[in-house]
């Protein structure tokens, strides 16, 4: 758990707890205006043990959420396949957006994954937002999204362990639960 002060408001960033599930669903529904992201979070939570799900709490209310779930990089059937994490989704309640809560969630997630030895994080997102956290175009490393319709500039990677990534290239894949949402 980490505590931050934003505009004189205390924000706590911590791992998701069972009692947060409904709040997380509401945050994703309100932030995205559609059920796809909330449904993906629910499906991954049910199917996957190896994930990092963080919430931002302000005044006792869960106001933000970020999910990191397993992802792989490598050509199908290749000898080298590297396992890391995919960031998606990240959401903050509309009334709390623009206060830096999303940045706190991302920074804390990156820090925790680095400490756990995760070699990389991929993200499909706004090219003007994610580079401030160290994300770069994945194509720079010969890495491309599993979804061919994704614009090159929107598919990014943050390499946390360069040694583990030596020789890694090819297709980056999120969990199958994302296929229907994209």
C-alpha positions as CSV (number, residue, x, y, z in Angstrom):
1,X,0.0,0.0,0.0
2,X,1.2,3.5,-0.9
3,X,-0.2,6.8,0.3
4,X,0.0,10.0,-1.7
5,X,-1.4,13.5,-1.4
6,X,-3.1,15.0,-4.5
7,X,-4.6,18.5,-4.1
8,X,-4.8,18.0,-0.3
9,X,-6.6,14.7,-0.8
10,X,-5.1,11.5,0.5
11,X,-4.9,8.8,-2.2
12,X,-4.1,5.2,-1.2
13,X,-2.9,2.8,-3.9
14,X,-3.2,-0.8,-3.0
15,X,-3.9,-4.2,-4.4
16,X,-7.5,-5.1,-5.2
17,X,-9.5,-6.9,-2.5
18,X,-12.6,-9.0,-2.9
19,X,-14.8,-6.2,-1.6
20,X,-13.6,-4.0,-4.4
21,X,-15.0,-6.0,-7.3
22,X,-18.3,-4.1,-7.7
23,X,-16.5,-0.7,-7.4
24,X,-14.0,-1.7,-10.1
25,X,-16.8,-2.8,-12.4
26,X,-18.5,0.6,-11.9
27,X,-15.3,2.5,-12.5
28,X,-14.7,0.7,-15.8
29,X,-18.3,1.1,-16.9
30,X,-18.4,4.9,-16.1
31,X,-14.9,5.6,-17.5
32,X,-15.4,3.8,-20.8
33,X,-19.1,4.2,-21.2
34,X,-19.5,0.6,-22.3
35,X,-19.3,-2.9,-20.6
36,X,-16.4,-4.4,-22.6
37,X,-13.6,-3.4,-20.3
38,X,-15.5,-4.3,-17.1
39,X,-16.3,-7.7,-18.6
40,X,-12.7,-8.3,-19.6
41,X,-11.6,-7.5,-16.0
42,X,-14.1,-9.9,-14.5
43,X,-13.2,-12.7,-16.9
44,X,-9.4,-12.3,-16.3
45,X,-9.9,-12.1,-12.6
46,X,-11.8,-15.4,-12.7
47,X,-9.4,-17.2,-15.1
48,X,-6.0,-16.0,-14.0
49,X,-4.0,-16.0,-10.8
50,X,-0.9,-14.3,-12.2
51,X,-2.1,-10.7,-12.4
52,X,-1.7,-7.4,-10.7
53,X,-4.8,-5.4,-10.0
54,X,-4.5,-2.1,-8.2
55,X,-7.0,0.4,-6.9
56,X,-6.9,4.0,-5.9
57,X,-8.9,4.9,-2.8
58,X,-9.8,8.4,-1.9
59,X,-11.9,9.2,1.2
60,X,-12.8,5.5,1.6
61,X,-14.1,5.3,-2.0
62,X,-12.4,3.3,-4.8
63,X,-12.0,5.9,-7.5
64,X,-9.5,4.2,-9.9
65,X,-8.3,0.9,-11.1
66,X,-5.5,-0.6,-13.2
67,X,-5.0,-4.2,-14.4
68,X,-1.8,-5.9,-15.5
69,X,-2.3,-9.4,-16.8
70,X,0.1,-12.0,-18.5
71,X,1.3,-11.3,-22.0
72,X,3.9,-13.0,-24.2
73,X,6.2,-11.9,-27.0
74,X,7.5,-14.3,-29.6
75,X,6.7,-15.9,-32.9
76,X,4.3,-18.8,-32.9
77,X,6.3,-21.9,-32.3
78,X,9.6,-20.1,-31.8
79,X,12.2,-21.3,-29.3
80,X,12.2,-17.9,-27.6
81,X,9.0,-16.7,-26.0
82,X,9.2,-14.1,-23.2
83,X,6.5,-13.7,-20.7
84,X,5.6,-10.3,-19.2
85,X,2.6,-8.2,-18.5
86,X,0.0,-6.3,-20.5
87,X,-1.5,-3.1,-19.0
88,X,-5.2,-2.9,-19.7
89,X,-7.5,-1.5,-18.7
90,X,-6.8,1.6,-16.6
91,X,-9.7,3.6,-15.5
92,X,-10.6,6.5,-13.1
93,X,-14.1,7.7,-12.3
94,X,-14.9,10.7,-14.5
95,X,-15.4,13.0,-11.5
96,X,-11.8,12.1,-10.4
97,X,-10.1,12.4,-13.8
98,X,-7.4,15.0,-14.3
99,X,-6.1,14.7,-10.8
100,X,-3.1,12.4,-11.4
101,X,-4.8,9.3,-10.1
102,X,-4.1,7.3,-13.3
103,X,-0.5,8.3,-13.2
104,X,-0.2,7.1,-9.6
105,X,-1.7,3.8,-10.6
106,X,0.7,3.4,-13.5
107,X,3.8,4.4,-11.6
108,X,3.0,2.0,-8.7
109,X,2.2,-0.8,-11.1
110,X,5.5,-0.4,-12.9
111,X,7.4,-0.3,-9.6
112,X,5.7,-3.4,-8.3
113,X,6.3,-5.3,-11.6
114,X,9.9,-4.3,-11.7
115,X,10.4,-5.5,-8.2
116,X,8.8,-8.9,-9.2
117,X,11.2,-9.3,-12.0
118,X,8.8,-8.7,-14.9
119,X,10.8,-8.2,-18.1
120,X,8.3,-6.0,-19.9
121,X,4.9,-4.3,-20.0
122,X,3.0,-3.7,-23.2
123,X,0.1,-1.3,-23.6
124,X,-2.3,-0.3,-26.3
125,X,-3.0,3.3,-25.6
126,X,-2.6,7.0,-26.3
127,X,0.8,7.7,-27.8
128,X,0.8,11.2,-26.2
129,X,0.2,9.8,-22.7
130,X,2.2,6.6,-22.0
131,X,5.7,7.8,-23.1
132,X,5.9,9.9,-19.9
133,X,6.1,6.6,-18.0
134,X,8.9,5.2,-20.3
135,X,6.8,3.4,-22.9
136,X,8.1,3.4,-26.5
137,X,6.8,2.2,-29.8
138,X,7.1,-1.6,-29.6
139,X,7.9,-1.7,-33.3
140,X,11.3,-0.1,-32.5
141,X,12.2,-3.6,-31.0
142,X,10.6,-5.6,-33.8
143,X,7.5,-6.3,-31.6
144,X,4.0,-5.9,-33.0
145,X,0.5,-6.3,-31.7
146,X,-1.5,-9.5,-32.3
147,X,-4.2,-7.2,-33.7
148,X,-3.1,-6.0,-37.2
149,X,-5.6,-3.1,-37.1
150,X,-3.8,-1.4,-34.2
151,X,-1.9,1.7,-35.2
152,X,1.9,1.4,-34.8
153,X,2.2,4.5,-32.6
154,X,-0.5,3.2,-30.2
155,X,1.2,-0.1,-29.4
156,X,4.0,0.5,-26.9
157,X,6.3,-1.4,-24.6
158,X,8.2,-0.6,-21.4
159,X,11.3,-2.8,-21.1
160,X,12.0,-3.5,-17.4
161,X,14.8,-6.1,-17.9
162,X,16.9,-5.7,-21.0
163,X,18.8,-8.9,-20.4
164,X,15.6,-11.0,-20.4
165,X,14.5,-9.3,-23.6
166,X,17.7,-10.0,-25.7
167,X,16.5,-11.6,-28.9
168,X,12.8,-11.1,-28.1
169,X,10.8,-10.0,-31.1
170,X,7.7,-10.9,-33.0
171,X,4.1,-10.8,-32.0
172,X,3.0,-9.6,-28.6
173,X,-0.1,-11.3,-27.3
174,X,-2.5,-10.3,-24.5
175,X,-4.7,-12.9,-22.9
176,X,-7.5,-14.3,-25.1
177,X,-10.1,-12.5,-23.0
178,X,-9.1,-9.3,-24.8
179,X,-9.8,-10.6,-28.3
180,X,-13.6,-9.9,-28.1
181,X,-13.1,-6.4,-26.6
182,X,-10.6,-5.1,-29.2
